[in-house]
Amino acid sequence: MAYTPPPAGVTLTDDRVARRYASNIEYRPVNSQQDGDTCLEFPENAKPAIVAALNIWSTVLNSPVPIRVSVCWARLDARTLAQAGPTDFVENGNILRPVALANALAGRDILPNSTDIEVTINSTALWHLDPQNPIPAAQSTTHFDLTTNLLHELAHGFGFFSTEEAGAGIALWGNGSLNSPYDTFLQDANGNALTNRAVYPNNSLALLNAFRSNQVVFNGAQARAANAGRPVSIHSPSPYEEGSSISHVAEAVFGRDINNINRLMSPRAFWGDRNHNPGPIAIAMLRDIGWGTVPVPVTPPGVAVLRAPNGVATATPTYQWNAVLNAADYLLRVTNSSTNAVVFQQWVMASAAACQTAVCSYKPTLTLPIGSYRWQVQARGAGGTGALSTAMNFTIRPTTVPPASTPSYPTGTITNRSPAFTWSAANTAADYYLQIINRTTGAALYQAWVTNAQAGCATGTVCRFSRTLSVGNYMWRIMPRNVVGNGPASAYLNFTVQ
């Protein structure tokens, strides 16, 4: 995709999306080769933009087979922002289908040992990497939105491309006798199919002249419906532009207005343009070439297998489970094992849990108190809602001894011979050592561990525990404890019972 300076002063918004297919992203290793380019180390902060682009396409294209995408971060020609295409094709009759489309139509992985789409991103371009926020005004004339460009490139990998080639005075179809599904919808101004060898022989000047006629259209039924009943104008300028001609919508019709919702598949990108909507025409064209006939799953997704947390966990655990095929989102439910109360329950989009890999991972903004918990996950997709997973148990334990607790009553002179000894609850404390000493004799009247439940600490910030005493002079103190150890003992508090 090449670039062009944009008009100024345009703000674009993002569409929140859900997933309808699983995809696996492979970031090519450093110094590996992809399409003749040497891959560099892939920056971590660029990965969310790739996930976002796949998630957006998943709202409009259905595939019962995971789509595998190989991504390379490499130095490309200065005027190339990114490039992409299918890694292979599957022949059916006289049509060469890109492997992702062929897999989706077949409902199985036809070439299981290879990726389906290769994407190479220019590492030297100035990229806006945040898929959730607009491009800052200061970057509006220098930076390109990575998610926008990846949406464009992935469309080529899904099949939005022609197999045509052009040489010295002639043009040809890439495979002599076979064409891509996209090619079969291309026509000239008179309605002649460009794949009609009787009108446009392969390796001919006539075919080259059609490619540079400024009159090529895509005449699919769904594309016409999305374009007010007219065929879609295809980029076919004179002179012919290698890499741009025929495989894009017409720049002059769709690409020069940054407000045109159908501009994504024009051949050039704008600085500052953040467009996360593929546009109805591009979507319709992909459906014409075969994506519209992919069967939608009619069965619910399977049962998730939980991975973590299990056993002892932190108070803010990250929940991980195996991704489930055809799951668009997941119900995450966390229950207190002691009370059976649901402490967290939320549907989480697969994209929010990074389920493009084999393992979903989600960390809610929730801090759990010390205690025992169980959690479950339930997958939901186009075919319905699956069953809840088997529960996994974990425990939140303190990591340090509790802080000091402060005794507050009794103190001074009292007449109540059954006072409620009162002290402040100490964070993370499980129980308290209460010591009551007769100041006159030095004898310990009471010294024992009192649990949170016995003193009512678990439901508030104050603990109370009653004891019956005789008339006399006393002193008392409190010391908290948890699984890590004993906290500091308080100072003694003196009182007299009359």
CORDAPE-V196297 format. One record per helix or strand of 3 or more residues. SS is the DSSP state (@ for helix, = for strand). FROM is the first residue (numbers start at 0). LEN is the number of residues. If there is no record, write none. Layout:
# CORDAPE-V196297
ss->SS from->FROM len->LEN
ss->SS from->FROM len->LEN
This chain:
# CORDAPE-V196297
ss->= from->1 len->3
ss->= from->22 len->5
ss->@ from->43 len->15
ss->= from->66 len->8
ss->= from->81 len->5
ss->= from->88 len->4
ss->= from->94 len->4
ss->@ from->98 len->8
ss->= from->116 len->6
ss->@ from->136 len->3
ss->@ from->145 len->13
ss->= from->163 len->3
ss->= from->170 len->3
ss->@ from->182 len->3
ss->@ from->204 len->7
ss->@ from->220 len->6
ss->= from->231 len->3
ss->@ from->250 len->5
ss->= from->267 len->3
ss->@ from->279 len->9
ss->@ from->290 len->3
ss->= from->305 len->3
ss->= from->310 len->3
ss->= from->318 len->4
ss->= from->328 len->8
ss->= from->341 len->8
ss->= from->358 len->4
ss->= from->370 len->11
ss->= from->383 len->5
ss->= from->391 len->5
ss->= from->406 len->3
ss->= from->411 len->3
ss->= from->419 len->5
ss->= from->430 len->8
ss->= from->443 len->8
ss->@ from->451 len->4
ss->@ from->456 len->3
ss->= from->461 len->5
ss->= from->471 len->10
ss->= from->485 len->4
ss->= from->492 len->5
